[in-house]
Amino acid sequence: MVYETPEPSLPPPDTGVRFLSGVSTSADASIAAGEVGEQLRAIPEPDLLLVFVSAHHADELGAIGKALSGELQPRAVIGVTTAAVVAGDRELEHTPAVSALAARLSGVRVLPFHSASLRHSAATGEAGRMALGQLIGRDPSLRATLVFADPFSTPVNHLLPQLNECRAPDRTGRPAGVIVGGVVSGAAKAGQNAMLCNDTLIRTGFVGVSISGPVHIDTVVSQGCRPLAENMIITKAKNNIIYELGGRPALDVFREAFESLGEHERELLQQGLFLGRVVSEYKDHTGRGDYLIRNVAGVNPETGYIAVQDLVRVGQTVRFHTRDAQTAEEDLDLLLHAQQLHGRPDGVLLITCTGRGTNLFDHRHHDAMTIQQAFRDTLPAPEQAKGGRLVESDRSLVPLAGCFTAGEIGPVGDQSYLHGHSACAVMFRR
């Protein structure tokens, strides 16, 4: 699914939008900070600095952030611990690493925030939405809100609907901006994750930054699933249990669909069964990006029901899906091919799942390398030839950094959801 921010139109090339990424694999936190800072020095006083540190450096996130802030003097800093960091065309798994993305965004409003500043009395209901709206900078010119949450202290499935609802409408009436981010993956126990907002270090809650004004932001969400059989309507359901599809026991419908599959598709189902829910019921035709993918949690052969990891209701359109490395590769390629028409991004934030990387693909660095390859021969949008023709440019890497997460936050349609096994790429253009 690709979510394109609405108006305003692209600003001219001289707006001062510039990105750099840096990385270090040193096991010494101070050396790592120095090496990353050296790579980012060409953008002094960046408007935004995003920092990602592997679990090896979890206790040093504050020190790394302080060192980079002293070196670069950024206006806003957001940092998190992660199972693996991403930088350039590399995904650094199972190794000490620090990566960072520095951005100059002239004329753009950058608002960092953290949950520790929220009043507990305003955590739910309308008061909660108002407080969140104030926290993230509710603004019709909002382009994106990046948010990273600790899984042990933050009910992300409750936070996300509030973030969706607290956004201001833009001039077309659509919710302004996109919400994207992830569930922090740097620890296996409560209290061991670390998140940084400027000079404030927290171990519970969430941190983030809102970006408003004249910058174009596209978000690609690759869920990497292949549809099976046909669309079906839920005719009986309660909470996360589907009892009937099209007036028949849900499990009977699946068994019938299974019998119609080829041998290869049946083999794919050994890796798991998923259910895709159509997000917008107003579309005449649906494609891969129109489904919100959820795990099938179990079935009951006696009653014929299917349980999914999501709330469902009667009248929704659903379709069975499966996931494998080839499908995940094809899906990301397809989405990036569409992005090539917009030109080479000035910078990319990549948030990918801990279930991807070498856990899914048979080679390292898959998602990062796929993004780099997609734009290796593509000029920035203002420099493209008329008519959308791609023009040969240098083969330098797009400034890219990011992290592996335990759940990815990204849009399907106008709303953002918590995904699994997905790759979310946030593309910044002048």
PLY file of the C-alpha trace (Angstrom):
ply
format ascii 1.0
element vertex 430
property float x
property float y
property float z
element edge 429
property int vertex1
property int vertex2
end_header
0.00 0.00 0.00
1.33 3.46 -0.85
0.01 6.49 1.02
0.79 9.78 -0.69
0.50 12.96 1.33
-1.98 15.43 -0.18
-1.40 19.12 -0.83
0.70 21.19 -0.83
2.42 20.43 -4.12
6.14 19.81 -4.26
8.20 22.87 -3.28
10.99 24.04 -5.59
14.44 22.43 -5.45
16.05 25.28 -3.47
14.02 24.61 -0.31
17.07 23.19 1.46
15.86 19.60 1.92
18.91 17.41 2.45
19.61 14.08 4.15
22.68 12.14 5.22
22.94 8.74 6.87
25.73 7.38 9.02
26.63 4.04 10.56
29.18 2.42 12.84
29.69 -1.19 13.84
32.07 -0.41 16.68
31.36 -2.24 19.94
32.54 0.86 21.82
29.65 3.32 22.15
31.84 6.43 22.24
33.75 5.36 19.15
30.49 4.51 17.38
29.04 7.94 18.17
32.20 9.62 16.91
32.20 7.66 13.66
28.53 8.37 12.97
28.96 12.05 13.82
31.88 12.33 11.41
29.74 10.95 8.57
26.95 13.44 9.30
29.12 16.51 9.80
28.27 17.87 6.34
24.82 18.77 7.72
25.55 20.99 10.74
22.57 21.87 12.91
20.15 19.45 11.22
16.47 20.00 11.82
15.98 16.32 12.69
18.29 13.54 13.82
16.99 9.96 14.06
19.26 7.56 15.96
19.03 3.76 16.12
21.24 1.65 18.38
21.46 -2.12 18.63
20.70 -3.88 21.90
24.46 -4.09 22.54
24.43 -0.32 23.13
21.06 -0.15 24.94
22.54 1.30 28.13
24.47 3.89 26.12
21.65 5.43 24.07
21.63 8.57 26.21
25.39 8.97 25.92
25.33 8.35 22.16
22.54 10.89 21.73
24.42 13.44 23.85
27.62 12.96 21.86
25.85 13.33 18.52
23.93 16.37 19.77
27.16 17.98 20.92
28.76 17.33 17.54
25.86 18.27 15.26
23.61 20.61 17.32
20.32 19.25 15.93
16.98 20.95 16.56
15.31 17.63 17.39
16.62 14.17 18.27
14.67 10.91 18.43
16.44 7.67 19.27
15.50 4.07 20.08
17.08 0.73 20.83
16.47 -2.00 18.29
17.19 -5.64 17.51
19.06 -4.58 14.36
19.87 -1.31 12.65
19.63 -0.35 8.99
21.95 2.02 7.14
22.59 2.63 3.46
22.18 -0.75 1.78
22.93 -2.82 4.88
20.83 -4.49 7.57
23.12 -5.11 10.53
21.74 -8.09 12.42
23.32 -9.80 15.45
26.10 -7.24 15.74
26.80 -4.01 17.64
25.75 -1.09 15.46
24.58 2.51 15.50
22.89 4.24 12.57
21.48 7.71 12.16
19.61 9.83 9.65
20.19 13.59 9.68
17.80 15.89 7.84
17.85 19.54 6.91
14.23 20.56 6.34
14.24 24.30 5.74
10.86 25.90 6.38
9.47 22.69 7.89
8.14 22.48 11.43
9.66 19.63 13.46
8.02 18.80 16.79
9.57 16.06 18.97
7.46 14.54 21.76
7.41 11.81 24.39
4.65 10.19 26.43
6.12 11.15 29.80
4.73 14.65 29.27
1.14 13.34 29.00
-1.06 13.74 32.05
-2.39 10.37 33.26
-5.81 11.94 33.82
-6.07 12.64 30.09
-5.18 9.19 28.85
-8.54 8.00 27.54
-11.66 9.18 25.72
-12.06 12.64 24.26
-9.64 14.11 26.79
-7.04 11.59 25.66
-7.52 12.46 21.99
-7.24 16.17 22.73
-4.10 15.62 24.79
-2.55 13.48 22.06
-3.48 16.03 19.42
-1.72 18.73 21.40
1.27 16.47 22.03
1.85 15.59 18.36
1.06 19.08 17.09
-2.39 18.74 15.53
-2.00 20.74 12.33
-3.70 20.80 8.89
-0.22 21.01 7.33
1.00 17.86 9.10
2.91 15.61 6.72
3.91 12.74 9.03
4.08 11.68 12.65
6.81 9.17 13.43
6.21 7.21 16.63
8.15 4.44 18.38
6.57 2.63 21.33
7.75 0.27 24.04
5.69 -2.96 23.81
5.75 -3.71 27.54
4.21 -0.42 28.66
2.24 0.87 25.66
-0.96 -0.75 24.33
-0.22 0.17 20.72
-3.55 -1.19 19.45
-5.28 1.35 21.71
-2.84 4.18 21.03
-3.07 3.99 17.24
-6.83 4.63 16.91
-6.43 7.69 19.12
-3.54 8.95 17.01
-5.61 8.40 13.87
-8.58 10.27 15.31
-6.71 13.23 16.80
-5.34 14.42 13.45
-6.70 17.65 12.02
-8.39 17.59 8.60
-6.47 19.03 5.69
-8.09 21.39 3.19
-9.64 18.44 1.32
-11.24 17.09 4.50
-8.95 14.07 4.75
-6.95 13.43 7.93
-3.73 15.41 7.65
-0.49 13.48 7.58
0.43 9.85 8.00
1.32 7.97 11.17
4.24 5.60 10.80
6.74 3.96 13.13
7.19 0.77 15.06
7.25 -1.22 18.27
10.70 -0.99 19.82
12.53 -4.32 19.60
15.72 -3.83 21.58
14.82 -5.88 24.66
13.02 -9.04 25.75
12.00 -7.76 29.20
10.10 -4.76 30.52
12.24 -1.76 31.42
15.15 -2.72 29.19
14.21 -0.75 26.08
15.41 2.83 25.83
13.91 5.74 23.91
15.33 9.22 23.51
13.59 12.54 22.85
16.15 15.34 22.72
17.88 15.01 26.11
15.07 13.04 27.79
15.63 9.28 28.10
12.63 7.08 28.93
12.16 3.32 29.24
8.38 3.18 29.10
5.77 4.76 26.83
6.65 6.19 23.44
8.63 8.88 21.63
8.08 10.51 18.28
8.29 13.53 16.05
5.78 15.35 13.87
6.80 16.97 10.59
4.65 19.73 9.10
4.99 22.05 6.14
6.59 22.09 2.68
8.03 18.60 2.33
6.58 15.70 0.35
6.36 12.39 2.22
5.28 9.06 0.75
4.96 5.91 2.80
5.27 2.46 1.24
3.87 -0.41 3.32
4.78 -3.85 2.00
2.86 -6.58 3.84
4.31 -9.22 1.55
1.27 -11.47 1.24
-0.27 -13.40 -1.64
-4.09 -13.60 -1.90
-5.75 -17.00 -2.13
-9.22 -17.88 -3.46
-11.78 -15.06 -3.73
-13.21 -12.28 -1.59
-15.82 -13.36 0.97
-18.33 -11.54 3.17
-18.46 -12.17 6.92
-22.06 -13.12 7.73
-21.66 -14.14 11.39
-18.95 -13.01 13.79
-18.21 -11.85 17.32
-15.09 -10.08 18.51
-12.20 -11.93 16.79
-14.19 -15.04 15.87
-15.60 -15.61 12.37
-18.41 -18.15 12.44
-19.74 -17.82 8.90
-18.51 -16.63 5.53
-21.18 -16.15 2.89
-23.73 -17.91 5.11
-21.62 -21.06 5.52
-19.32 -22.27 8.33
-16.05 -20.39 7.94
-13.89 -23.50 8.19
-15.90 -25.25 5.46
-15.29 -22.27 3.19
-11.56 -22.46 3.85
-11.47 -26.21 3.21
-13.19 -25.68 -0.12
-10.73 -22.93 -1.02
-7.82 -25.18 -0.04
-9.03 -27.92 -2.38
-8.95 -25.48 -5.29
-5.31 -24.50 -4.70
-2.35 -25.76 -6.65
0.45 -27.75 -5.07
2.75 -24.73 -4.65
0.09 -22.65 -2.88
-0.69 -25.55 -0.57
2.98 -25.76 0.35
3.01 -22.04 1.15
0.20 -22.53 3.65
2.57 -24.65 5.73
4.23 -21.34 6.65
1.00 -19.88 7.99
-2.48 -18.75 7.07
-3.48 -15.10 7.09
-6.71 -13.22 6.57
-6.83 -9.94 4.67
-9.62 -7.50 5.49
-10.59 -4.92 2.87
-10.10 -1.53 4.51
-12.34 0.46 2.16
-15.65 -1.19 1.25
-16.30 1.49 -1.38
-13.82 0.17 -3.96
-15.13 -1.77 -6.94
-11.86 -3.64 -7.34
-9.30 -4.63 -4.73
-5.58 -5.22 -5.03
-2.87 -6.38 -2.65
-2.52 -3.00 -1.00
-6.21 -2.76 -0.12
-6.09 -5.51 2.52
-5.09 -5.26 6.16
-3.35 -8.57 6.86
-3.93 -10.40 10.14
-2.80 -13.79 11.44
-5.27 -16.65 11.69
-4.90 -17.58 15.36
-6.73 -20.91 15.24
-9.72 -22.93 14.09
-12.33 -25.11 15.78
-13.17 -28.21 13.71
-16.28 -28.93 15.78
-17.97 -25.55 15.45
-16.31 -24.54 12.17
-15.16 -21.12 13.35
-11.91 -19.31 12.54
-10.18 -17.03 15.06
-8.08 -14.09 13.83
-5.81 -11.63 15.60
-8.13 -8.69 15.06
-11.67 -7.58 15.80
-14.08 -8.35 12.96
-17.72 -7.62 12.24
-20.53 -8.79 10.00
-20.46 -7.27 6.51
-16.70 -6.97 6.15
-15.00 -8.30 3.03
-12.11 -10.69 3.68
-9.79 -12.96 1.74
-7.37 -15.70 2.72
-3.66 -14.94 2.22
-0.31 -16.63 2.59
3.19 -15.22 2.97
6.59 -16.34 1.70
9.93 -14.80 0.75
9.17 -14.67 -2.98
5.86 -12.91 -2.43
7.45 -10.45 0.00
10.13 -9.68 -2.58
7.62 -9.22 -5.41
5.38 -7.01 -3.29
8.15 -4.61 -2.28
9.46 -4.47 -5.86
6.01 -3.61 -7.18
5.48 -0.79 -4.69
8.92 0.68 -5.32
8.40 0.56 -9.07
5.47 2.95 -8.63
7.64 5.22 -6.47
10.26 5.51 -9.22
7.88 7.76 -11.13
8.18 10.32 -8.31
11.96 10.40 -8.62
14.78 9.54 -6.28
14.00 10.37 -2.62
16.19 12.83 -0.75
16.12 10.48 2.23
14.48 7.25 3.40
13.52 5.94 6.82
13.14 2.14 6.70
11.24 0.29 9.41
11.24 -3.44 8.82
10.18 -6.43 10.87
12.40 -8.66 12.98
10.65 -11.51 11.14
12.13 -10.33 7.84
15.86 -9.99 7.21
17.64 -13.33 7.37
14.63 -14.83 9.16
12.68 -14.62 5.89
15.10 -14.17 3.00
18.00 -16.40 1.98
20.39 -13.45 1.73
21.25 -10.51 3.94
20.23 -6.86 3.53
17.19 -7.64 1.37
14.89 -4.69 2.08
17.62 -2.04 2.24
19.28 -3.28 -0.95
15.94 -3.51 -2.76
15.19 0.14 -1.99
18.65 1.26 -3.06
18.45 -0.71 -6.29
15.07 0.81 -7.11
16.53 4.34 -7.11
20.11 3.70 -8.16
19.50 4.97 -11.69
16.84 7.54 -10.87
17.30 11.28 -10.49
15.57 13.38 -7.82
12.06 14.37 -8.89
12.88 18.01 -9.82
15.63 16.81 -12.18
13.64 14.19 -14.06
12.98 14.68 -17.72
9.49 15.66 -18.75
7.01 12.90 -19.34
8.21 10.80 -16.42
11.21 9.30 -18.25
13.82 7.96 -15.85
17.21 9.57 -16.42
20.59 7.99 -15.73
22.25 9.48 -12.65
25.20 8.54 -10.46
25.07 5.28 -8.57
25.46 6.73 -5.07
23.24 5.39 -2.31
20.10 7.16 -1.17
20.62 8.40 2.41
18.78 5.68 4.34
18.64 4.57 7.96
16.21 2.72 10.16
15.62 -0.25 12.37
14.03 -3.65 12.89
10.85 -3.54 14.97
8.53 -5.99 16.73
5.57 -4.54 14.87
5.38 -1.91 12.14
3.06 1.10 12.16
1.94 2.19 8.73
-1.09 3.28 6.71
-3.60 1.32 4.72
-5.84 3.97 3.22
-6.24 7.02 5.47
-5.72 5.11 8.72
-2.58 3.61 10.20
-2.44 0.13 11.69
-0.05 -2.15 13.51
1.40 -4.68 11.07
3.59 -7.75 11.35
6.24 -9.10 8.96
6.01 -5.89 6.93
8.43 -3.28 5.64
7.51 0.40 5.91
9.60 2.89 3.96
9.12 6.62 4.56
10.35 8.61 1.56
11.16 12.29 1.85
11.30 14.54 -1.21
11.71 18.26 -1.65
0 1
1 2
2 3
3 4
4 5
5 6
6 7
7 8
8 9
9 10
10 11
11 12
12 13
13 14
14 15
15 16
16 17
17 18
18 19
19 20
20 21
21 22
22 23
23 24
24 25
25 26
26 27
27 28
28 29
29 30
30 31
31 32
32 33
33 34
34 35
35 36
36 37
37 38
38 39
39 40
40 41
41 42
42 43
43 44
44 45
45 46
46 47
47 48
48 49
49 50
50 51
51 52
52 53
53 54
54 55
55 56
56 57
57 58
58 59
59 60
60 61
61 62
62 63
63 64
64 65
65 66
66 67
67 68
68 69
69 70
70 71
71 72
72 73
73 74
74 75
75 76
76 77
77 78
78 79
79 80
80 81
81 82
82 83
83 84
84 85
85 86
86 87
87 88
88 89
89 90
90 91
91 92
92 93
93 94
94 95
95 96
96 97
97 98
98 99
99 100
100 101
101 102
102 103
103 104
104 105
105 106
106 107
107 108
108 109
109 110
110 111
111 112
112 113
113 114
114 115
115 116
116 117
117 118
118 119
119 120
120 121
121 122
122 123
123 124
124 125
125 126
126 127
127 128
128 129
129 130
130 131
131 132
132 133
133 134
134 135
135 136
136 137
137 138
138 139
139 140
140 141
141 142
142 143
143 144
144 145
145 146
146 147
147 148
148 149
149 150
150 151
151 152
152 153
153 154
154 155
155 156
156 157
157 158
158 159
159 160
160 161
161 162
162 163
163 164
164 165
165 166
166 167
167 168
168 169
169 170
170 171
171 172
172 173
173 174
174 175
175 176
176 177
177 178
178 179
179 180
180 181
181 182
182 183
183 184
184 185
185 186
186 187
187 188
188 189
189 190
190 191
191 192
192 193
193 194
194 195
195 196
196 197
197 198
198 199
199 200
200 201
201 202
202 203
203 204
204 205
205 206
206 207
207 208
208 209
209 210
210 211
211 212
212 213
213 214
214 215
215 216
216 217
217 218
218 219
219 220
220 221
221 222
222 223
223 224
224 225
225 226
226 227
227 228
228 229
229 230
230 231
231 232
232 233
233 234
234 235
235 236
236 237
237 238
238 239
239 240
240 241
241 242
242 243
243 244
244 245
245 246
246 247
247 248
248 249
249 250
250 251
251 252
252 253
253 254
254 255
255 256
256 257
257 258
258 259
259 260
260 261
261 262
262 263
263 264
264 265
265 266
266 267
267 268
268 269
269 270
270 271
271 272
272 273
273 274
274 275
275 276
276 277
277 278
278 279
279 280
280 281
281 282
282 283
283 284
284 285
285 286
286 287
287 288
288 289
289 290
290 291
291 292
292 293
293 294
294 295
295 296
296 297
297 298
298 299
299 300
300 301
301 302
302 303
303 304
304 305
305 306
306 307
307 308
308 309
309 310
310 311
311 312
312 313
313 314
314 315
315 316
316 317
317 318
318 319
319 320
320 321
321 322
322 323
323 324
324 325
325 326
326 327
327 328
328 329
329 330
330 331
331 332
332 333
333 334
334 335
335 336
336 337
337 338
338 339
339 340
340 341
341 342
342 343
343 344
344 345
345 346
346 347
347 348
348 349
349 350
350 351
351 352
352 353
353 354
354 355
355 356
356 357
357 358
358 359
359 360
360 361
361 362
362 363
363 364
364 365
365 366
366 367
367 368
368 369
369 370
370 371
371 372
372 373
373 374
374 375
375 376
376 377
377 378
378 379
379 380
380 381
381 382
382 383
383 384
384 385
385 386
386 387
387 388
388 389
389 390
390 391
391 392
392 393
393 394
394 395
395 396
396 397
397 398
398 399
399 400
400 401
401 402
402 403
403 404
404 405
405 406
406 407
407 408
408 409
409 410
410 411
411 412
412 413
413 414
414 415
415 416
416 417
417 418
418 419
419 420
420 421
421 422
422 423
423 424
424 425
425 426
426 427
427 428
428 429
